[in-house]
Amino acid sequence: MIRSQLIQKLADENPHLYQRDVERIVTTVFEEITRAMEQGNRVELRGFGAFSVKHRDARMGRNPRTGAAVPVEEKAVPFFKTGKLLRERLNGGGEGDA
């Protein structure tokens, strides 16, 4: 599902909301998750999962074409860990409250 499909589905399921308001809500949620992660915070959505930032140290890598050693700078990468309920639903282990 892509962002526009999510917005359309939410708008269809909530006819009392204008589509532009649904779009603003979705955008705000994504922006707040991003902002929290930029600040190094963890974002947990119970039953769904948690977004966090992992830091990878600088290291020596290898150019796959030439085989030459190249320095790789340290970097921050987004990380998502599924929640128990989502993991159970994906593996057919739970009915869950959907």
Secondary structure, DSSP 8 states (H G I E B T S, - for coil): --HHHHHHHHHHH-TTS-HHHHHHHHHHHHHHHHHHHHTT--EEETTTEEEEEEEE--EEEE-TTT--EEEE--EEEEEEEE-HHHHHHHTT------
